[in-house]
Amino acid sequence: MYHRNLMTGVLLLGALVFAAGCGSTAPAPAPEPDPTPVEPVEVGEVVEPPVRDTTPVYVDPMVAHKDVFRAVHFEFNKYRITAESKPILEAIAGLLKANPNWKVLVEGHCDERGTNEYNLGLGEQRALSTKRYLVSLGVAESRFQTISYGEERPVDRAATEAAWAKNRRAEFRVEAPRS
Amino acid sequence: MRVSPLLIRIALVLQLGAAAAWAQSGPIIDVQKEADRRIAVGIDKYPLISAEEVGSPPGDVLAFDLELSGWFQAVRPGMLPPRTINDWQRRGAEVLIEMETERGSLTASVRDVGTGDILFSRSYPAGRGDRLRDRVHAFADDVVLSLTGERGLAATRVLCEWDPGDGKRIVTMGIDGYGLRELTGDTALELCPRWSPDGTRACYTSYQDRYPDVYVHDLVVGSRQKVAAYEGLNAQGDLSPDGTQLVLVLSWDGDPDIYSKDLTSGSIRRLTRDSGTEASPCWSPDGKRVAFVSDRSGGPQIYVMDADGTGSQRVTVRGSYNTAPDWSPDGTQIAYCALQSNGFQIQVIDLESRQTTTVTELGGCEDPCFSPDGRSILYSRKAGGRTDLFITSLNERRTLRVTRGSGLYTAPDWSPLP
């Protein structure tokens, strides 16, 4: 809605600039008829102003494809892609290649067991190795950003082996321009 | 009556001209020779001084400050408060602190329990805008200086991460954990704070603009500047001793490596080139070398290199997981966090002899940082659902707890002396 209005505005402006450019070389065009006069609004009359369009410029393909954009998990203190992660990343690569205007943010995370400072680097390595694997499957590298949260954003705060395994992960955020 | 030779020396020198004497003749106590011995100092409850105005019971503030200096051991009143100076002597006190306030002005003195002589006395007038607590701190540091010739640490501060439950942010507080203040008021995640060597600026990582970027925050003016926002990770900045260079971790080139950035020209120099993980760069006090963490040999270990990235040498050889290095103020030792069979412990390695000592015992200890005098280590310890800051002295392994408030306290950095 907002975009369409903006586009109309841009086209109108282009037409005006074009008309002005022509004016300097061609004979003066016949004056256009006045646009339809706007009915004056009487004070007290009920009006219906357009509601501001608050939908984002970008849509989130995660909503429709959350079964594809699943987190991939890692071994303790490691950032290599595991055999279990490969089919997940292959499905993600397929969807990304079919939608070349989508941008991808890969978030790397750690469990709480390492030291905070070192885990910030380890989380980044997990994001980067996930990105590299998707690039090796044919997704353009320029479409990626990475972000490491170290151990600051666990999905499960329990101090158990199961919770730690869930927290050692790379997650995806995908944005697509609104069409 | 037992009077220690130490106190006879104090008394003799001070009779010559109180606190002015040490300035002319040097320290009153030879602190090198007495390094294994603390002066027993009687610290009363001072019920006439408003605990509300100080922020805590005044005796507790003084006891923390004097214990923190490393030269004193507090003797407290307990259930049966001593009434006379002889009572204090029977409790083992060698000197006694007397304090009183009048309209916010603090008058305080140290008395030799053996002779009854006043060793040091001074008034701290109100009205300069500082709190009564700051005047107690100032007196504590004067006691340390006048009796030992060494500077006390009561006026130093801490930068650390604090998580009240919704994520970490950078805070400052006194070294006694009092007066916690958030640096920015942002709700974004903030990590890895470090003081500039002159104590006027803080360097840290903030996710304020979604990605981890490095900021330098002017603590005097209260404004900050984003100094690194490259693709990928920008983290763990540390300002050089002259304040002009920043070492930090960047991952724009495909993996986390150490770089230095000239804050005047903006030029960036690569210091490591590894496919592994580099982390936690930290300037040596002379600005000639940088300690850091690398997993180039497998697990993370401590390394040292020259400031231009050459001459890289592995420092830690034992253990599979050694991280978070910090140089001692004299540059001869590095403290770090080591994974042991009983959890994460703080260790110190001597760079010359390569001798390693373990400072902590209980596990869950991280992020060590030397005191400005090099005699203690400040660190965080995770235990029983809390994470708090503690200080352990290196020679006697006496531990002081710094934080008691709500939330989790991590990644502390000890300010330089004011």
Contacts between the chains, C-beta under 8 A, distances in Angstrom:
chain1	res1	chain2	res2	distance
A	77	B	299	7.4
A	77	B	321	7.8
A	114	B	321	7.5
A	114	B	323	7.7
A	115	B	321	8.0
A	115	B	323	4.4
A	115	B	324	5.5
A	115	B	337	5.3
A	115	B	344	6.9
A	115	B	366	5.3
A	115	B	367	7.3
A	116	B	161	8.0
A	116	B	191	7.4
A	116	B	366	6.6
A	116	B	367	7.0
A	116	B	410	6.2
A	116	B	411	6.2
A	117	B	192	6.5
A	117	B	236	6.2
A	117	B	279	5.6
A	117	B	280	4.7
A	117	B	293	7.5
A	117	B	323	6.2
A	117	B	324	5.3
A	117	B	367	7.2
A	117	B	411	7.4
A	118	B	277	7.3
A	118	B	279	5.1
A	118	B	280	7.0
A	118	B	293	6.0
A	118	B	300	5.3
A	118	B	323	4.4
A	118	B	324	7.4
A	120	B	191	7.0
A	120	B	192	7.6
A	120	B	205	8.0
A	120	B	212	7.6
A	120	B	233	6.9
A	120	B	235	5.4
A	120	B	236	7.2
A	120	B	249	7.7
A	120	B	279	7.0
A	121	B	233	7.2
A	121	B	235	7.9
A	121	B	249	6.4
A	121	B	251	7.9
A	121	B	256	4.2
A	121	B	277	4.2
A	121	B	278	7.0
A	121	B	279	4.3
A	121	B	293	8.0
A	122	B	277	6.1
A	124	B	232	6.5
A	124	B	233	4.3
A	124	B	251	4.9
A	124	B	255	7.8
A	124	B	256	5.4
A	124	B	277	7.9
A	125	B	255	6.4
A	125	B	256	6.8
A	125	B	277	5.5
A	128	B	232	7.4
A	128	B	251	6.6
A	128	B	254	6.3
A	128	B	255	6.2
A	132	B	254	7.8
A	145	B	211	7.4
A	145	B	231	7.0
A	145	B	232	8.0
A	146	B	231	7.9
A	146	B	232	5.3
A	146	B	233	7.5
A	146	B	251	7.2
A	147	B	210	7.4
A	147	B	211	5.7
A	147	B	212	6.9
A	147	B	233	8.0
A	148	B	212	6.7
A	148	B	233	5.3
A	148	B	235	7.9
A	148	B	251	7.9
A	149	B	189	7.4
A	150	B	191	7.5
A	152	B	167	7.0
A	152	B	168	6.5
A	152	B	189	5.9
A	152	B	191	7.3
